[in-house]
Amino acid sequence: MVWIVLSFVILIGWFSFRYNWWKRPVNYTFPRILMYHLVREHIGRNKYNSLRVTPDMFEKQIKYLYENGWASFTVTEALENVDKLPSKSVIITFDDGYRDNFTNAFPILKKYNFKATIYLVNNRDHLGLKSEPRLTDNDVFELINSGLIEIGAHTLSHANLNKLNFDEKKKEICESKQTIEEQFNIKCKSFAYPFGNYNDTDKKIVSQCGFGSAVTTKVGIADLRSCDLFEIPRIAIRGRDNFFAFQLKLKTGKRGMIK
Ligand SMILES: [Zn+2]
């Protein structure tokens, strides 16, 4: 008998530590900015599966947001309407520009009329996951024409800004914006730091190039009315998260003690 009670207590303890389910939600007038990379099936025990959210799970997440009254915005739309964002606003973002954003995620977004911002690397041959197909320019045009997708920049070559000198940083950041604007005939106002690496100089360059915001990989939920717009945290949606973890992240930004 004692050991049954004891194992029950241990189980509850483990569950609580893992999920921090008792934590209070972050103020729902702060928009949730979700960070995704790939939407596709997992590959065996590949270590990058945490970047791969399966299409079924992605649809479950979007359907949940849709059915529970979350309103979706692109990053720029949210910033332009920052004083009148409804409670429960969500901003879906994808980094890098993988092709499954178009083939797998986009049909689901369209189905629920949800918006997203894709942070595109110009020279997509430089992306880390060599085997994953990249968005083609035609895909990008189609995404833009849907009116649901904002294209942001993510440097020319997915550069590690920590390793570049000032001129190299400037080229990677500012030319990524210019190239996207010329190539797709749009305004490119949003930026994401590759690998989440940045310092004060990078922030200044991003702002001086004319971007209106920059997102990081820092985990959190910020008040867009008052936070530093060149250092915006996001909620990392991981391929290994179960649905309960997704719901907790919407509430608090984190899944328990682990991000
Ligand atoms: Zn990236």
Residues whose N, C-alpha, C, O or C-beta is under 5 A from the ligand:
A	BS01	ZN	D95 D96 P194 F195
